[in-house]
Amino acid sequence: MAARFTAGPGLTALFGPSGAGKTSILNMVAGLLKPDRGHIRIGDRTLFDGATNLPPEARRVGYVFQDGRLFPHRRVRANLTYGHDLADAANRWMSLDEAVAFLGIGHLLDRWPHSLSGGEAQRVAIGRALLAGPEILLMDEPLSSLDAARRGDIMAVIERIRDELKLPILYVSHDRAEVDRLATSVVAIGE
């Protein structure tokens, strides 16, 4: 697979059919998959090139997976603070209280992940990613497992991240309506 694009501010959607390599691109940006060659940069920081391959924890990337991937043995509060506590204090730009208020999840803090609805779990996963102090947010089909009502709720959260927090988002989807609503730019993959 070969891809070349620049993602600016706003939400850049990687759009294309299943199996085209969209998630692989996110995994390369996150440091979970090593490219054969090329370079990956965020702003003026090089994450990967011929001489550099930063480990995932040094990349300042927030990742929201398709399935949320909350820690089942930790309550919501502990899931949220996990990334926050690992991030360098100088890189944090949101407190737990700010994230909870922004996402409207204060009533969930003492609950276990297994007791959350799909939409609630995705809000918590988004909060955990934001609390890690990322320079960019990666989102891999975060709406695919949600019903129509929850999809609308989470799309509104993503729009607020894009518009109010001004955090660049690299977003994977194969749903045209989703991309039309959320994206400020689109990169077609595998078409």
Secondary structure, 3 states (H helix, E strand, C coil): CCCCCCCCCCEEEEECCCCCCHHHHHHHHHCCCCCCCCCEEECCEEEECCCCECCHHHCCEEEECCCCCCCCCCCHHHHHHHHHHHCCHHHCCCCHHHHHHHHCCHHHCCCCHHHCCHHHHHHHHHHHHHHCCCCEEEEECCCCCCCHHHHHHHHHHHHHHHHHHCCCEEEEECCHHHHHHHCCEEEECCC
